Amino acid sequence: MANPDHLALLHKCIEAGDFSEWNKWREDVSGLSKDEILSEFDFGKPLRIADLRESILPDTNFQQAELCGVDLFKADLRNANLQGNRLWDTNLEGANLQGANLCRASLVGGLLDNVNLQDADLSHCDMCEASLRNADLHNANLTQTILEIADLTNADLRGAKLSSANLWGANLEGTQFDDESIRESFTVRPCFISRFISYLFKKR
């Protein structure tokens, strides 16, 4: 059960647009119990500059939240709803977003290295120039996702749905695909054939 005083503190910081008191509280309090308040909070207002590193936030609804600039390093966001959210300058490095809904979200230039996006819905998502090094995108839905100039070095895209995905200029060094993902991209994006032919030769 969330502590009403903690909820009031977070609400106060959001209203004031100043998270210095919240961030100090997070630094002073040890243990994971402090994150229980977050799962019960209505994230319907801007959270700029909030420190939510390593927070436990599974199944949280962020759909109406403004998360630009929020630090979500290694946060647990499994099955969270981030549909249509603007995540510019948001740090999601090492976060667990397995099964999360990021449909039509904007992650332009986002930091998502070592992120877990297994089974996540990233369809129609704008991830242009995002860093996804060592990201786990196994079985993720990347239908019509924009990944132009994204860094997918050593990312795992096995089982991912890539129909109409835009990978123009993306760094695919060490990226893992499977035959089904490749066939989808051949069908819809012939301009990527040279990249996948190179990939196939590396498999041999």
Residue pairs with C-beta under 8 A, 6 or more apart in sequence:
1 36
2 36
2 37
2 39
2 40
2 41
3 37
6 25
6 34
6 37
7 37
7 40
7 41
9 21
9 22
9 25
10 22
10 37
10 38
10 41
11 41
12 21
13 19
13 21
13 22
13 50
14 45
14 46
14 47
15 45
17 46
17 48
19 47
19 48
19 49
19 50
19 51
22 50
22 51
23 49
23 50
23 51
25 34
26 34
26 51
26 53
27 51
32 56
35 55
35 56
35 57
36 56
38 52
38 55
38 56
38 57
38 60
39 56
39 57
39 58
39 59
39 60
43 60
43 61
43 62
43 64
43 65
44 64
44 65
45 65
45 66
46 65
46 66
46 68
47 65
47 66
47 67
47 70
48 66
48 68
48 69
48 70
49 69
49 70
50 70
50 71
51 71
52 70
52 71
52 72
52 75
53 71
53 72
53 73
53 74
53 75
54 73
54 74
54 75
54 76
55 72
55 75
55 76
56 75
56 76
57 75
57 76
57 77
57 80
58 76
58 77
58 78
58 79
58 80
59 78
59 79
59 80
60 77
60 80
60 81
61 80
61 81
62 80
62 81
62 82
62 85
63 81
63 82
63 83
63 84
63 85
65 85
66 86
67 82
67 85
67 86
67 87
67 90
68 86
68 87
68 88
68 89
68 90
69 88
69 89
69 90
70 90
70 91
71 90
71 91
72 90
72 91
72 92
72 95
73 91
73 92
73 93
73 94
73 95
74 93
74 94
74 95
74 96
75 92
75 95
75 96
76 95
76 96
77 95
77 96
77 97
77 100
78 96
78 97
78 98
78 99
78 100
79 98
79 99
79 100
79 101
80 97
80 100
80 101
81 100
81 101
82 100
82 101
82 102
82 105
83 101
83 102
83 103
83 104
83 105
84 103
84 104
84 105
85 102
85 105
85 106
86 105
86 106
87 105
87 106
87 107
87 110
88 106
88 107
88 108
88 109
88 110
89 109
90 107
90 110
90 111
91 111
92 107
92 110
92 111
92 112
92 115
93 111
93 112
93 113
93 114
93 115
94 113
94 114
94 115
95 112
95 115
95 116
96 115
96 116
97 115
97 116
97 117
97 120
98 116
98 117
98 118
98 119
98 120
99 118
99 119
99 120
100 117
100 120
100 121
101 120
101 121
102 120
102 121
102 122
102 125
103 121
103 122
103 123
103 124
103 125
104 123
104 124
104 125
105 122
105 125
105 126
106 125
106 126
107 125
107 126
107 127
107 130
108 126
108 127
108 128
108 129
108 130
109 128
109 129
109 130
110 127
110 130
110 131
111 130
111 131
112 127
112 130
112 131
112 132
112 135
113 131
113 132
113 133
113 134
113 135
114 133
114 134
114 135
115 132
115 135
115 136
116 135
116 136
117 135
117 136
117 137
117 140
118 136
118 137
118 138
118 139
118 140
119 138
119 139
119 140
120 137
120 140
120 141
121 140
121 141
122 137
122 140
122 141
122 142
122 145
123 141
123 142
123 143
123 144
123 145
123 161
124 143
124 144
124 145
125 142
125 145
125 146
126 145
126 146
127 145
127 146
127 147
127 150
128 146
128 147
128 148
128 149
128 150
129 148
129 149
129 150
130 147
130 150
130 151
131 150
131 151
132 150
132 151
132 152
132 155
133 151
133 152
133 153
133 154
133 155
134 153
134 154
134 155
135 152
135 155
135 156
136 155
136 156
137 155
137 156
137 157
137 160
138 156
138 157
138 158
138 159
138 160
139 158
139 159
139 160
140 157
140 160
140 161
141 160
141 161
142 157
142 160
142 161
142 162
142 165
143 161
143 162
143 163
143 164
143 165
144 163
144 164
144 165
144 166
145 162
145 165
145 166
146 165
146 166
147 165
147 166
147 167
147 170
148 166
148 167
148 168
148 169
148 170
149 168
149 169
149 170
150 167
150 170
150 171
151 170
151 171
152 167
152 170
152 171
152 172
152 175
153 171
153 172
153 173
153 174
153 175
154 173
154 174
154 175
154 176
155 174
155 175
155 176
156 175
156 176
157 175
157 176
157 177
157 178
157 181
158 176
158 177
158 178
158 181
159 178
159 180
159 181
160 177
160 181
161 181
161 184
162 181
162 184
162 185
163 184
163 185
163 187
163 188
164 188
164 189
165 185
165 188
165 189
166 189
167 185
167 189
167 192
167 195
168 191
168 192
172 195
172 199
175 199
177 196
177 199
182 196
182 199
182 200
185 192
185 196
186 192
186 193
186 196
